Amino acid sequence: MATQMPEIVDIRLLTQGEVRNLAGHERGLAARERFGMQRLDEDAAPVSVVFPDHFRQVSSSFFQGMFSASVRRLGSVDAFFDHYRFDAPAHVRAKLADYAEQVLGR
């Protein structure tokens, strides 16, 4: 029986070693489309989201565009972070948790 390769959303493809901040709702929506997030939301396997080590910030507007539908679909912040596992600097992960809470109105 073949094992399924883990899904990876590589944010480094967006930053190309030059960008340290991601902002803008439209850019988030474009990233959602590029990475096929709707399909990943429905997939049972966890998804690794990889940020560059030097990364500084994701704006709430970018997060909303890329991930708000995922947070809502998965139904809770815990379910979201169980499904999407972020390999990012600690300060970025902390902001993402705040943004996910905001999506659910908490």
VMD Tcl script that builds the backbone (N, CA, C; Angstrom):
set m [mol new atoms 318]
animate dup $m
set s [atomselect $m all]
$s set {name element resname resid chain x y z} {
  {N N MET 1 A 0.843 -1.174 0.000}
  {CA C MET 1 A 0.000 0.000 0.000}
  {C C MET 1 A 0.886 1.235 0.000}
  {N N ALA 2 A 0.672 2.133 -0.928}
  {CA C ALA 2 A 1.488 3.343 -1.055}
  {C C ALA 2 A 1.067 4.363 -0.004}
  {N N THR 3 A 2.043 5.055 0.530}
  {CA C THR 3 A 1.737 6.115 1.484}
  {C C THR 3 A 1.667 7.433 0.737}
  {N N GLN 4 A 0.782 8.280 1.197}
  {CA C GLN 4 A 0.588 9.569 0.572}
  {C C GLN 4 A 1.681 10.534 1.032}
  {N N MET 5 A 2.238 11.274 0.080}
  {CA C MET 5 A 3.238 12.279 0.425}
  {C C MET 5 A 2.564 13.405 1.190}
  {N N PRO 6 A 3.229 13.936 2.218}
  {CA C PRO 6 A 2.621 15.045 2.956}
  {C C PRO 6 A 2.476 16.274 2.055}
  {N N GLU 7 A 1.400 16.986 2.252}
  {CA C GLU 7 A 1.166 18.226 1.506}
  {C C GLU 7 A 2.012 19.336 2.125}
  {N N ILE 8 A 2.564 20.181 1.279}
  {CA C ILE 8 A 3.376 21.301 1.744}
  {C C ILE 8 A 2.930 22.561 1.027}
  {N N VAL 9 A 2.655 23.592 1.804}
  {CA C VAL 9 A 2.419 24.923 1.268}
  {C C VAL 9 A 3.703 25.691 1.568}
  {N N ASP 10 A 4.479 25.939 0.533}
  {CA C ASP 10 A 5.793 26.557 0.698}
  {C C ASP 10 A 5.700 28.052 0.430}
  {N N ILE 11 A 5.559 28.823 1.499}
  {CA C ILE 11 A 5.449 30.274 1.403}
  {C C ILE 11 A 6.710 30.868 0.771}
  {N N ARG 12 A 7.800 30.130 0.841}
  {CA C ARG 12 A 9.045 30.611 0.230}
  {C C ARG 12 A 8.880 30.813 -1.274}
  {N N LEU 13 A 7.924 30.114 -1.899}
  {CA C LEU 13 A 7.651 30.332 -3.323}
  {C C LEU 13 A 7.091 31.732 -3.575}
  {N N LEU 14 A 6.417 32.288 -2.574}
  {CA C LEU 14 A 5.883 33.646 -2.697}
  {C C LEU 14 A 6.941 34.696 -2.393}
  {N N THR 15 A 7.831 34.395 -1.473}
  {CA C THR 15 A 8.797 35.396 -1.019}
  {C C THR 15 A 10.076 35.407 -1.844}
  {N N GLN 16 A 10.425 34.301 -2.464}
  {CA C GLN 16 A 11.587 34.156 -3.329}
  {C C GLN 16 A 12.871 34.713 -2.705}
  {N N GLY 17 A 13.004 34.542 -1.402}
  {CA C GLY 17 A 14.210 34.952 -0.715}
  {C C GLY 17 A 14.371 36.453 -0.540}
  {N N GLU 18 A 13.393 37.209 -0.974}
  {CA C GLU 18 A 13.509 38.667 -0.917}
  {C C GLU 18 A 12.470 39.328 -0.022}
  {N N VAL 19 A 11.263 38.819 -0.026}
  {CA C VAL 19 A 10.161 39.431 0.715}
  {C C VAL 19 A 10.155 38.910 2.142}
  {N N ARG 20 A 10.003 39.822 3.094}
  {CA C ARG 20 A 9.987 39.438 4.510}
  {C C ARG 20 A 8.625 39.677 5.162}
  {N N ASN 21 A 7.706 40.285 4.415}
  {CA C ASN 21 A 6.366 40.587 4.909}
  {C C ASN 21 A 5.357 40.262 3.812}
  {N N LEU 22 A 4.214 39.714 4.200}
  {CA C LEU 22 A 3.130 39.484 3.251}
  {C C LEU 22 A 1.911 40.252 3.729}
  {N N ALA 23 A 1.326 41.050 2.820}
  {CA C ALA 23 A 0.184 41.880 3.180}
  {C C ALA 23 A -0.796 41.924 2.014}
  {N N GLY 24 A -2.034 42.232 2.351}
  {CA C GLY 24 A -3.059 42.454 1.347}
  {C C GLY 24 A -4.000 41.284 1.176}
  {N N HIS 25 A -5.283 41.577 1.286}
  {CA C HIS 25 A -6.315 40.553 1.160}
  {C C HIS 25 A -6.270 39.898 -0.216}
  {N N GLU 26 A -6.146 40.701 -1.263}
  {CA C GLU 26 A -6.102 40.158 -2.627}
  {C C GLU 26 A -4.901 39.228 -2.816}
  {N N ARG 27 A -3.768 39.591 -2.248}
  {CA C ARG 27 A -2.591 38.716 -2.336}
  {C C ARG 27 A -2.834 37.410 -1.591}
  {N N GLY 28 A -3.525 37.493 -0.456}
  {CA C GLY 28 A -3.874 36.284 0.277}
  {C C GLY 28 A -4.799 35.385 -0.518}
  {N N LEU 29 A -5.785 35.989 -1.182}
  {CA C LEU 29 A -6.692 35.213 -2.031}
  {C C LEU 29 A -5.934 34.567 -3.193}
  {N N ALA 30 A -4.993 35.312 -3.771}
  {CA C ALA 30 A -4.194 34.760 -4.871}
  {C C ALA 30 A -3.348 33.584 -4.385}
  {N N ALA 31 A -2.785 33.697 -3.179}
  {CA C ALA 31 A -1.997 32.601 -2.605}
  {C C ALA 31 A -2.893 31.398 -2.332}
  {N N ARG 32 A -4.098 31.645 -1.845}
  {CA C ARG 32 A -5.060 30.559 -1.586}
  {C C ARG 32 A -5.326 29.784 -2.870}
  {N N GLU 33 A -5.527 30.515 -3.942}
  {CA C GLU 33 A -5.769 29.896 -5.250}
  {C C GLU 33 A -4.529 29.136 -5.722}
  {N N ARG 34 A -3.384 29.778 -5.626}
  {CA C ARG 34 A -2.130 29.170 -6.112}
  {C C ARG 34 A -1.849 27.831 -5.447}
  {N N PHE 35 A -2.065 27.769 -4.144}
  {CA C PHE 35 A -1.744 26.557 -3.398}
  {C C PHE 35 A -2.907 25.561 -3.323}
  {N N GLY 36 A -4.057 25.892 -3.888}
  {CA C GLY 36 A -5.192 24.964 -3.876}
  {C C GLY 36 A -5.704 24.707 -2.467}
  {N N MET 37 A -5.873 25.780 -1.705}
  {CA C MET 37 A -6.240 25.642 -0.296}
  {C C MET 37 A -7.594 24.958 -0.093}
  {N N GLN 38 A -8.541 25.171 -0.973}
  {CA C GLN 38 A -9.841 24.524 -0.790}
  {C C GLN 38 A -9.674 23.011 -0.795}
  {N N ARG 39 A -8.884 22.501 -1.723}
  {CA C ARG 39 A -8.630 21.058 -1.773}
  {C C ARG 39 A -7.899 20.608 -0.509}
  {N N LEU 40 A -6.934 21.402 -0.059}
  {CA C LEU 40 A -6.174 21.034 1.140}
  {C C LEU 40 A -7.059 21.044 2.383}
  {N N ASP 41 A -8.027 21.968 2.435}
  {CA C ASP 41 A -8.966 22.012 3.562}
  {C C ASP 41 A -9.734 20.703 3.672}
  {N N GLU 42 A -10.056 20.121 2.528}
  {CA C GLU 42 A -10.880 18.919 2.487}
  {C C GLU 42 A -10.077 17.638 2.648}
  {N N ASP 43 A -8.773 17.731 2.472}
  {CA C ASP 43 A -7.896 16.567 2.580}
  {C C ASP 43 A -7.752 16.169 4.046}
  {N N ALA 44 A -7.758 14.896 4.317}
  {CA C ALA 44 A -7.635 14.422 5.699}
  {C C ALA 44 A -6.218 14.576 6.241}
  {N N ALA 45 A -5.226 14.563 5.370}
  {CA C ALA 45 A -3.833 14.625 5.811}
  {C C ALA 45 A -3.472 16.036 6.269}
  {N N PRO 46 A -2.669 16.136 7.326}
  {CA C PRO 46 A -2.184 17.459 7.755}
  {C C PRO 46 A -1.341 18.105 6.653}
  {N N VAL 47 A -1.275 19.422 6.709}
  {CA C VAL 47 A -0.552 20.202 5.717}
  {C C VAL 47 A 0.528 21.018 6.426}
  {N N SER 48 A 1.736 20.933 5.925}
  {CA C SER 48 A 2.839 21.726 6.461}
  {C C SER 48 A 2.907 23.046 5.702}
  {N N VAL 49 A 2.911 24.159 6.441}
  {CA C VAL 49 A 3.028 25.489 5.847}
  {C C VAL 49 A 4.395 26.028 6.252}
  {N N VAL 50 A 5.272 26.190 5.270}
  {CA C VAL 50 A 6.671 26.521 5.538}
  {C C VAL 50 A 6.950 27.981 5.179}
  {N N PHE 51 A 7.457 28.718 6.165}
  {CA C PHE 51 A 7.870 30.105 5.978}
  {C C PHE 51 A 9.392 30.181 5.993}
  {N N PRO 52 A 9.966 31.185 5.328}
  {CA C PRO 52 A 11.418 31.367 5.402}
  {C C PRO 52 A 11.847 31.696 6.830}
  {N N ASP 53 A 13.048 31.320 7.183}
  {CA C ASP 53 A 13.571 31.600 8.521}
  {C C ASP 53 A 13.638 33.094 8.813}
  {N N HIS 54 A 13.927 33.888 7.801}
  {CA C HIS 54 A 14.108 35.332 7.978}
  {C C HIS 54 A 12.802 36.114 7.949}
  {N N PHE 55 A 11.686 35.411 7.850}
  {CA C PHE 55 A 10.395 36.063 7.653}
  {C C PHE 55 A 10.011 36.907 8.858}
  {N N ARG 56 A 9.393 38.071 8.602}
  {CA C ARG 56 A 9.038 38.984 9.683}
  {C C ARG 56 A 7.557 39.021 10.024}
  {N N GLN 57 A 6.693 39.118 8.991}
  {CA C GLN 57 A 5.295 39.391 9.319}
  {C C GLN 57 A 4.328 38.965 8.223}
  {N N VAL 58 A 3.165 38.475 8.670}
  {CA C VAL 58 A 2.000 38.261 7.823}
  {C C VAL 58 A 0.943 39.229 8.339}
  {N N SER 59 A 0.389 40.047 7.466}
  {CA C SER 59 A -0.656 40.970 7.913}
  {C C SER 59 A -1.963 40.212 8.111}
  {N N SER 60 A -2.848 40.801 8.906}
  {CA C SER 60 A -4.146 40.162 9.121}
  {C C SER 60 A -4.928 40.083 7.806}
  {N N SER 61 A -4.755 41.080 6.933}
  {CA C SER 61 A -5.484 41.056 5.664}
  {C C SER 61 A -5.016 39.901 4.772}
  {N N PHE 62 A -3.715 39.624 4.737}
  {CA C PHE 62 A -3.205 38.498 3.961}
  {C C PHE 62 A -3.730 37.189 4.551}
  {N N PHE 63 A -3.644 37.058 5.877}
  {CA C PHE 63 A -4.146 35.850 6.542}
  {C C PHE 63 A -5.620 35.640 6.222}
  {N N GLN 64 A -6.405 36.709 6.305}
  {CA C GLN 64 A -7.838 36.597 6.011}
  {C C GLN 64 A -8.061 36.059 4.605}
  {N N GLY 65 A -7.324 36.604 3.637}
  {CA C GLY 65 A -7.485 36.154 2.268}
  {C C GLY 65 A -7.090 34.705 2.068}
  {N N MET 66 A -5.991 34.313 2.674}
  {CA C MET 66 A -5.475 32.964 2.439}
  {C C MET 66 A -6.126 31.901 3.318}
  {N N PHE 67 A -6.416 32.235 4.577}
  {CA C PHE 67 A -6.789 31.189 5.528}
  {C C PHE 67 A -8.162 31.316 6.193}
  {N N SER 68 A -8.876 32.445 6.049}
  {CA C SER 68 A -10.129 32.565 6.814}
  {C C SER 68 A -11.145 31.490 6.434}
  {N N ALA 69 A -11.242 31.155 5.144}
  {CA C ALA 69 A -12.170 30.095 4.739}
  {C C ALA 69 A -11.761 28.750 5.350}
  {N N SER 70 A -10.469 28.537 5.502}
  {CA C SER 70 A -9.970 27.292 6.104}
  {C C SER 70 A -10.336 27.224 7.583}
  {N N VAL 71 A -10.137 28.336 8.295}
  {CA C VAL 71 A -10.468 28.366 9.730}
  {C C VAL 71 A -11.953 28.085 9.907}
  {N N ARG 72 A -12.777 28.740 9.111}
  {CA C ARG 72 A -14.235 28.534 9.222}
  {C C ARG 72 A -14.618 27.097 8.883}
  {N N ARG 73 A -14.043 26.573 7.824}
  {CA C ARG 73 A -14.390 25.206 7.410}
  {C C ARG 73 A -14.000 24.192 8.478}
  {N N LEU 74 A -12.837 24.391 9.082}
  {CA C LEU 74 A -12.356 23.444 10.090}
  {C C LEU 74 A -13.040 23.658 11.441}
  {N N GLY 75 A -13.633 24.831 11.652}
  {CA C GLY 75 A -14.543 25.036 12.773}
  {C C GLY 75 A -13.968 25.511 14.081}
  {N N SER 76 A -12.674 25.386 14.280}
  {CA C SER 76 A -12.079 25.871 15.522}
  {C C SER 76 A -10.606 26.176 15.275}
  {N N VAL 77 A -10.058 26.986 16.148}
  {CA C VAL 77 A -8.637 27.330 16.039}
  {C C VAL 77 A -7.787 26.076 16.219}
  {N N ASP 78 A -8.142 25.247 17.184}
  {CA C ASP 78 A -7.372 24.015 17.410}
  {C C ASP 78 A -7.409 23.104 16.189}
  {N N ALA 79 A -8.586 22.934 15.594}
  {CA C ALA 79 A -8.699 22.083 14.400}
  {C C ALA 79 A -7.886 22.666 13.248}
  {N N PHE 80 A -7.898 23.994 13.116}
  {CA C PHE 80 A -7.117 24.644 12.071}
  {C C PHE 80 A -5.631 24.352 12.243}
  {N N PHE 81 A -5.120 24.525 13.462}
  {CA C PHE 81 A -3.687 24.303 13.697}
  {C C PHE 81 A -3.310 22.822 13.772}
  {N N ASP 82 A -4.288 21.959 13.975}
  {CA C ASP 82 A -4.016 20.521 13.847}
  {C C ASP 82 A -3.844 20.145 12.377}
  {N N HIS 83 A -4.630 20.778 11.526}
  {CA C HIS 83 A -4.591 20.465 10.098}
  {C C HIS 83 A -3.441 21.183 9.388}
  {N N TYR 84 A -3.298 22.479 9.668}
  {CA C TYR 84 A -2.218 23.283 9.078}
  {C C TYR 84 A -1.135 23.472 10.130}
  {N N ARG 85 A 0.006 22.891 9.867}
  {CA C ARG 85 A 1.129 22.926 10.816}
  {C C ARG 85 A 2.172 23.897 10.289}
  {N N PHE 86 A 2.354 24.981 11.013}
  {CA C PHE 86 A 3.176 26.086 10.552}
  {C C PHE 86 A 4.619 25.946 11.013}
  {N N ASP 87 A 5.502 25.907 10.030}
  {CA C ASP 87 A 6.938 25.940 10.268}
  {C C ASP 87 A 7.356 27.379 9.990}
  {N N ALA 88 A 7.328 28.195 11.044}
  {CA C ALA 88 A 7.561 29.626 10.914}
  {C C ALA 88 A 8.239 30.134 12.177}
  {N N PRO 89 A 8.888 31.293 12.098}
  {CA C PRO 89 A 9.442 31.886 13.313}
  {C C PRO 89 A 8.353 32.055 14.379}
  {N N ALA 90 A 8.740 31.962 15.632}
  {CA C ALA 90 A 7.783 31.986 16.746}
  {C C ALA 90 A 6.898 33.230 16.725}
  {N N HIS 91 A 7.462 34.395 16.432}
  {CA C HIS 91 A 6.656 35.617 16.437}
  {C C HIS 91 A 5.591 35.593 15.331}
  {N N VAL 92 A 5.861 34.929 14.218}
  {CA C VAL 92 A 4.884 34.788 13.142}
  {C C VAL 92 A 3.781 33.830 13.570}
  {N N ARG 93 A 4.147 32.691 14.170}
  {CA C ARG 93 A 3.139 31.725 14.629}
  {C C ARG 93 A 2.192 32.360 15.644}
  {N N ALA 94 A 2.716 33.196 16.532}
  {CA C ALA 94 A 1.880 33.848 17.541}
  {C C ALA 94 A 0.844 34.761 16.887}
  {N N LYS 95 A 1.247 35.517 15.879}
  {CA C LYS 95 A 0.307 36.393 15.181}
  {C C LYS 95 A -0.744 35.577 14.424}
  {N N LEU 96 A -0.333 34.468 13.820}
  {CA C LEU 96 A -1.278 33.630 13.093}
  {C C LEU 96 A -2.365 33.102 14.024}
  {N N ALA 97 A -1.991 32.747 15.245}
  {CA C ALA 97 A -2.971 32.281 16.225}
  {C C ALA 97 A -3.963 33.401 16.557}
  {N N ASP 98 A -3.465 34.628 16.715}
  {CA C ASP 98 A -4.353 35.768 16.958}
  {C C ASP 98 A -5.313 35.968 15.801}
  {N N TYR 99 A -4.798 35.889 14.580}
  {CA C TYR 99 A -5.630 36.104 13.391}
  {C C TYR 99 A -6.703 35.010 13.274}
  {N N ALA 100 A -6.338 33.768 13.577}
  {CA C ALA 100 A -7.316 32.683 13.512}
  {C C ALA 100 A -8.445 32.905 14.527}
  {N N GLU 101 A -8.095 33.367 15.701}
  {CA C GLU 101 A -9.106 33.692 16.716}
  {C C GLU 101 A -10.047 34.788 16.200}
  {N N GLN 102 A -9.476 35.785 15.530}
  {CA C GLN 102 A -10.288 36.894 14.995}
  {C C GLN 102 A -11.285 36.390 13.947}
  {N N VAL 103 A -10.884 35.433 13.133}
  {CA C VAL 103 A -11.775 34.888 12.103}
  {C C VAL 103 A -13.046 34.342 12.752}
  {N N LEU 104 A -12.884 33.697 13.891}
  {CA C LEU 104 A -14.023 33.092 14.577}
  {C C LEU 104 A -14.698 34.051 15.558}
  {N N GLY 105 A -14.249 35.314 15.538}
  {CA C GLY 105 A -14.892 36.330 16.362}
  {C C GLY 105 A -14.609 36.234 17.826}
  {N N ARG 106 A -13.417 35.762 18.155}
  {CA C ARG 106 A -13.072 35.624 19.582}
  {C C ARG 106 A -12.088 36.672 20.000}
}
mol reanalyze $m
mol bondsrecalc $m
mol representation Tube
mol addrep $m
